[in-house]
Amino acid sequence: MTSKPELATCTNCGRDDCRLAGRVKPLPGYTTFPFSCWRHTFKRERIRAYLSHPIRGAKGAAATHEDMEVNNHRAIEFAARVRAEFPSLDLYVPAEHDEFVLRAYENGYLCERGILAVDKIILADRDILIVYSPDSYIGGGVKVEIEEAQRLHKPIAFTTDSMQPIQSILESFIR
């Protein structure tokens, strides 16, 4: 009879059901962290960020398809500036993948709750959250992502357009 490995609490997300924590060898270009759950056993050496941004904006449920396209375009432009300023940052931007999400939502294949659940899964695999609010508006979806980042103890940078909050959080993250 083989014994089960000891359970350990993940230092990244707080899960306490990890049976592989610190027991898996890394692939080339990846590192392992002790007591990381299977979701976090392999971490890229680059800092991975999630860019939270408004999609509907202040109009909320009344936002039109065009409103959402404008908001997504602004987020994509901002993300391009972030990538130019911090080329080693691995940045996930929901707006860059929103065509599928919008079409699936409009046709009843996805609901807001499901979309946010997937966003939270993606956020869990990121190191930091960057909140981009160009009009200083924090909508429902962004609030959910902030709350999830706080629950996971992830550093959060808030910005309306400046790179300084991102620079500060990256510097503190690297220390």
N, C-alpha and C positions, 0 to 999 in steps of 0.2 A: 504494500500500500504506500503510495507516494503522498507526502504531506503537501498541503497547499502553501504557496509563498505567503509571507506576512503581508498584510494590507498596509499601505502607506498613504498618507494624505498628500495630494499633489500640491506642489509649491506654486503652481501657476493658476489653477482654477479652484483649488480647495476640495476637489473630489476625494473621497476616502475609500474608493473601491478599486484602487489600482493594484493589480497583481504583478505587473511588469516593471514597476518603478525602479529605474536605475539598472535594469538587468539586460537591456538590449544594446548591442553595439551599434554605433552610428554608421550611417552610410557616408562615403566621401563628401565633404562639403557641409556636413551636418554635425551638430554636437548634441549630446544628451545632457540632461539636467537631473541630478538625483531627486528621487521622489516625485517624478513627473508622471502623470497618468498617460495612458496610451495616446490621448489626443496631443500630448505635449512632449512625448519622448523624443521625437525628432524635431529639432528647431533649426531653421536656417540661421546662418551666421549673420545675415542682414536683419536689421530691425524691421518688423512687419507692422504696418499701420493700417487702420480702417478709417476712411474718411467719411464721417457722418455728415449729411447735408440735407437741406429741405428738398423734397420732390414736389409736394403740393404747395408748400409755402403757406403764407398767412391766409390764403383763400380756403385752405382745408379741403373738405369734401366738394366744395363748389369750384375747385380748380378745374380748368379745362385741359384737354390734351396738350394744347399749345402752351398753357401756363407751365405744365410739367416739363415740356421740352425746353422751355426757356430756363427753368431752374436747373435742369440736368446739364444744359449747355454751360451755364455759369460754373457749376461744380467741376465739369470736365476741364474748363479753362483754368480754374484755380488749381486743379490736380496737376496740370501740365507745368504750371509755375512751381509747384511744390517739388515735382520730379526734377525740374531743371536746377532748383536750389539744393536739393538733397538727392543726388543721383543714386546713392546706395540704399535709399529707403525703398522697401517693397510696399507699395501703396495699393490697397484695394479701394475702388471707387464704385459704389452702387450705380451711379449714373451711366457708367460705361457698359453696364449689362442690363439696362432698364428696358430696352425694346422688348425683350422676351417677357419680362415681368409685366409691363404695361399691357401688352397684347393678351397675355394669359389672364390678367386681372379683368380687363374689359370684357373678355369672353366667358367669364365665370369659372375659369379653371383654377384660379388662385384667389384667396381672400386676403385682406389686410393682415389678419392674425397669422396666417401661414407665411406670408412674405416676411413679417417681422421675426417669426421663429427662425427662418433660414438666416436672416441677417444676424441674429444673435449667435447662431452656430458659427458663422464666418468670423464674427467679432471675437469669439472665444479662442480662435486660432491665431489671433493677432496680438502683438505686444502692447500697442498703444492705440488710443482713440483720438482722432483729430476731429473736432467739431467745427465745421465751417458754416457760419450763419451770416451771410453777406448783408442781410437786412436786420441783423440782431434779433431775428425771430427763431425761436426754438419750438418746432411743431411736435406733434404726438409721436411720430416715428423716431425722431432724433432724441426725444425724451426717453423713449424705451431703450435706445442704444446707450445713452448716458447712464441710465439706471443699471443696465447689464454690465457696462464697463466698471461701474462702482462696485457692483456685487462681486465681480471677478478681480477687484483690486488692480485694475489697469490704469496707468497714468492717462490723464486726459488733457489735451490742449484745446482751448477755445480760441477761435479767431474769426474776425469778420473779413479780413483780407491780408493781414500781416503774416510774415514768416517768423517773426520773433517768438511767439508762443510755441511754435513748432521747434525752433532752434533750442529754446530753453528746455523743453521736455526731452528732446533727444540728448542734450548734454547731461541732464540729470539721469536719464535712463542708462547712459553709457557708464557713468561713474560707478 
